[in-house]
Amino acid sequence: MSLFAGTPAHEAVGVPIVHRRRTVGLAHGACFFPNLGTDMTILSAQTIRAVHKQRPLITPFKQQYALNGFTGGLGPHGYDIRIAEDIWLFWGVTRLASSVEHFNMPDNLRGITLNKSSWRRRGLEVGAATILEAGWRGHLTLELTLLRPWPLFIRSGTPIAQVEFSFLDQPTDRPYRGKYQDQPPRPVSAIDA
């Protein structure tokens, strides 16, 4: 059964469901547990790969690789995205940049953008947990702020942040259809309503 046809997410993928460090069932024929509390299951590399095979989630999709001292692509439990532009950052100034990758979020999946620790150790803050809402499509706009007193140059194509994915308890009946739908491959400033 398709992951995107109203089937509970864990039931359709065919991987173990893990909650609080214990397996609670296997996806095929297992019970779906919509009330697992506030804990969220973060998708593993194999689940992200399975979702992507059923419906392209990230374009271009790459397995893990190293570039300029940073890892990119599919990681153990997320996807490391790349910056699309060369950019200079200066202390205390926030600049917008975009991701090389285009996202096509299904109605039962959400993502969250997180800092890569290698950048954080260099004084770079990548947004404040930007959410990729269920149903959203486009290139991510990233908010980059330098927290150290000397400039930082980032070359286009360098891995810049990680996106972690988690399933909703069921496909939402209110998928994203807002003003940032189909964001182009360039930084998009705030759009007034």
Phi, psi and omega per residue, in radians:
M1 nan 2.522 -3.076
S2 -1.284 2.504 3.103
L3 -1.159 -0.318 -3.011
F4 -1.969 0.327 -3.107
A5 -1.965 0.596 3.100
G6 1.482 0.058 3.104
T7 -1.343 2.409 3.053
P8 -0.925 2.376 -2.975
A9 -0.958 -0.865 -3.063
H10 -1.165 -0.481 -3.114
E11 -1.238 -0.470 -2.996
A12 -1.630 -0.325 -2.974
V13 -1.495 -0.625 3.127
G14 1.544 0.530 3.105
V15 -2.218 2.793 3.121
P16 -1.071 2.559 3.031
I17 -1.722 2.121 -3.109
V18 -2.022 2.339 3.118
H19 -2.471 2.252 3.140
R20 0.880 0.806 3.054
R21 1.141 0.397 3.056
R22 -2.434 2.561 3.111
T23 -1.383 2.251 -3.111
V24 -1.857 -0.004 3.088
G25 2.776 2.886 3.043
L26 -1.738 2.608 -2.992
A27 -1.048 -0.776 -3.127
H28 -1.333 1.996 3.108
G29 1.427 0.017 -3.134
A30 -1.433 2.793 3.038
C31 -1.292 2.588 3.059
F32 -1.666 2.322 -3.070
F33 -1.936 1.493 -3.082
P34 -1.253 -0.296 -3.073
N35 -1.960 1.019 -3.141
L36 -1.434 0.169 -3.118
G37 1.520 -2.733 -3.088
T38 -1.508 -0.167 3.101
D39 -1.140 2.464 3.101
M40 -2.026 2.437 3.065
T41 -1.525 2.128 3.089
I42 -1.521 2.355 -3.067
L43 -1.258 2.410 3.085
S44 -1.417 2.966 3.112
A45 -0.985 -0.771 -3.085
Q46 -1.179 -0.562 3.101
T47 -1.287 -0.716 3.076
I48 -1.038 -0.762 3.120
R49 -1.074 -0.756 -3.139
A50 -1.128 -0.742 3.097
V51 -1.073 -0.793 -3.112
H52 -1.106 -0.596 3.124
K53 -1.205 -0.570 3.131
Q54 -1.336 -0.587 -3.123
R55 -2.757 2.133 -3.095
P56 -0.918 2.088 -3.110
L57 -1.692 -0.739 -3.068
I58 -2.291 2.263 3.115
T59 -2.294 2.165 -0.086
P60 -1.323 2.599 3.125
F61 -1.784 2.174 -3.123
K62 -2.228 2.528 2.976
Q63 -1.213 3.005 -3.084
Q64 -1.105 2.460 3.131
Y65 -2.597 2.969 3.073
A66 -2.086 2.449 3.131
L67 -2.629 2.232 3.123
N68 0.905 0.621 3.107
G69 1.445 0.105 -3.133
F70 -2.136 2.589 3.037
T71 -1.560 2.598 3.120
G72 -2.450 3.021 3.110
G73 1.391 -2.709 -3.057
L74 -1.246 2.133 3.101
G75 -1.860 -2.990 -3.113
P76 -1.049 -0.583 -3.098
H77 -2.660 0.719 3.110
G78 3.079 -3.054 -3.132
Y79 -2.295 2.147 3.128
D80 -1.512 2.059 -3.085
I81 -1.628 2.801 -3.107
R82 -1.929 2.658 3.080
I83 -1.446 2.440 -3.056
A84 -1.549 -0.336 -3.044
E85 -2.102 2.630 2.853
D86 -1.210 2.419 -3.098
I87 -2.599 2.396 2.981
W88 -1.757 2.348 3.098
L89 -2.076 2.490 3.135
F90 -2.184 2.664 -3.039
W91 -0.859 2.180 3.030
G92 1.333 0.005 -3.113
V93 -1.794 2.346 3.086
T94 -1.708 2.268 3.096
R95 -2.132 2.635 3.076
L96 -1.708 2.495 3.057
A97 -2.469 2.986 3.123
S98 -2.195 2.841 3.107
S99 -1.518 2.591 2.997
V100 -1.136 -0.661 -3.026
E101 -1.359 2.498 3.024
H102 -1.808 2.376 -3.134
F103 -1.928 2.547 3.100
N104 -2.344 1.509 -3.006
M105 -1.393 2.182 3.052
P106 -1.231 2.974 -3.062
D107 -1.326 -0.037 3.137
N108 -2.133 0.370 -3.080
L109 -2.426 2.469 3.025
R110 -2.289 2.738 3.118
G111 -2.240 2.809 3.083
I112 -2.414 2.346 -3.133
T113 -1.559 2.283 -3.114
L114 -2.208 2.731 3.050
N115 -1.170 2.568 2.907
K116 -1.521 2.354 -3.059
S117 -1.072 -0.562 3.124
S118 -1.089 -0.657 3.085
W119 -1.303 -0.698 -3.132
R120 -1.049 -0.647 3.114
R121 -1.207 -0.280 3.074
R122 -1.698 0.112 3.072
G123 1.559 0.250 -3.126
L124 -1.738 2.248 3.053
E125 -1.868 2.136 3.130
V126 -1.791 1.703 3.080
G127 0.963 -3.066 3.107
A128 -2.123 1.242 3.092
A129 0.976 1.065 3.073
T130 -1.042 2.325 -3.103
I131 -1.700 2.352 2.973
L132 -1.729 1.797 -3.034
E133 -1.317 2.662 3.080
A134 -0.977 2.246 3.138
G135 1.603 -0.130 -3.109
W136 -1.370 2.571 3.066
R137 -2.338 2.541 3.015
G138 2.445 -3.068 3.057
H139 -1.602 2.404 3.140
L140 -1.232 2.422 2.896
T141 -1.695 2.228 -3.090
L142 -1.891 2.431 3.081
E143 -1.770 1.997 -3.075
L144 -1.928 2.228 3.125
T145 -2.268 2.269 3.117
L146 -1.634 2.218 -3.064
L147 -1.865 0.235 3.110
R148 -2.096 2.786 -3.010
P149 -1.415 -0.032 3.100
W150 -2.042 2.642 -3.023
P151 -1.124 2.810 3.128
L152 -2.399 2.275 3.077
F153 -1.889 2.324 3.096
I154 -2.137 2.195 -3.127
R155 -1.439 2.459 3.102
S156 -0.994 2.536 -3.125
G157 1.553 -0.118 -3.141
T158 -1.386 2.355 3.039
P159 -1.007 2.322 -2.981
I160 -2.168 -0.552 -3.076
A161 -2.713 2.923 3.099
Q162 -2.013 2.489 3.016
V163 -1.962 2.166 3.034
E164 -1.798 2.522 -3.099
F165 -2.043 2.591 3.022
S166 -2.559 2.600 3.120
F167 -1.401 2.572 2.939
L168 -1.393 2.845 3.139
D169 -1.163 -0.363 3.031
Q170 -2.869 2.816 3.107
P171 -1.007 2.369 -3.127
T172 -1.249 2.561 3.049
D173 -1.598 0.102 3.109
R174 -2.319 1.084 3.136
P175 -1.084 2.722 -3.107
Y176 -1.039 2.262 3.069
R177 -2.462 0.523 -3.014
G178 -1.489 -2.932 -2.999
K179 -1.241 -0.228 3.121
Y180 -1.796 0.226 3.091
Q181 -1.131 2.437 3.120
D182 1.045 0.759 3.102
Q183 -1.001 2.373 -3.134
P184 -1.320 2.969 -3.131
P185 -1.395 0.991 3.078
R186 -2.720 2.792 3.102
P187 -1.083 2.378 3.134
V188 -2.029 2.059 3.103
S189 -1.223 2.965 3.107
A190 -1.005 2.391 3.120
I191 -1.877 2.135 3.105
D192 -1.254 2.541 -3.073
A193 -1.085 nan nan
